[in-house]
Amino acid sequence: MSLRVGQAVARVGTRSDDFNLETEVLPRVDAEVAARNIERVRRSSGERWSVAEQVVEPAADDGVAAPEPLL
């Protein structure tokens, strides 16, 4: 299937539950504005979802060896 820019096929559930959708092209944003927006989103996400390293590190050291990576 060949799709143009802005087109997609989405599926929710089973194979018979797919549909086409089309998006609009967003307007260009000044590089400085974009950089500020990125920083604001990262800061907000960190405030909401991050966990202090002091909390994560002890949980990671539970005495169980990490599995070997699959190659």
N, C-alpha and C positions, 0 to 999 in steps of 0.2 A: 504494500500500500504506500503510495507516495502522498505525503502531506505537504502543504505549503506552510510558510512561516506563520505562526499563530494558530495553527490547527492541531488538534490532538484527538486521540481516541481514548476514552476512559472506560473503566469497567468497575462496577460495584457489585460484588457478589459473584454470580456464576457467569459462564461464558456467554450466555444469552442476555446478560444484563449490561451490555456495553453500549456506548453512545458516542457521538461525535460532538466536539465543542470547538469553539473558536474564540480566541482572545483578541483584545485590542492592543495595538502598539502603544506603549507608554511614551509620554513626551520626554525629551532629553532633559537631564538635570545637570546643573553646573557641578564641576568636579569638587569644589569646596563644599557645596551643599550636600552632595552625596557622601563625602567623607564625614561630615558632621552627623548625618543621619545614621551612617554605619556605626559610628562610635556611640551614639545615643542608644541604638538598638542593642549593641553588645553590652553596654553598661546595664541597661534595663534587664536584659536576659540574665546577666550575671547576678544581679541583685535578687532576682526571683528564683533562679535554679541552681546557683553554685553552692557548694558545700565546702566548708573550711578544710584545709589540708589536714589539720590535726584530727578531724573526725574521720577522714577517708583512710589515712595511712594505717591506724591501728586495725581497722576492719580488713585491710588488705593483707595484714600480717597475721593470718589465722593459723599458721603452722602447716598448712596444706601446700604442697609443691604445685606450682603452676604446670599445666599439661604441656607437653612438647608441641610446638607448632606443626600444623599439617603442611606438607610440601606438595 
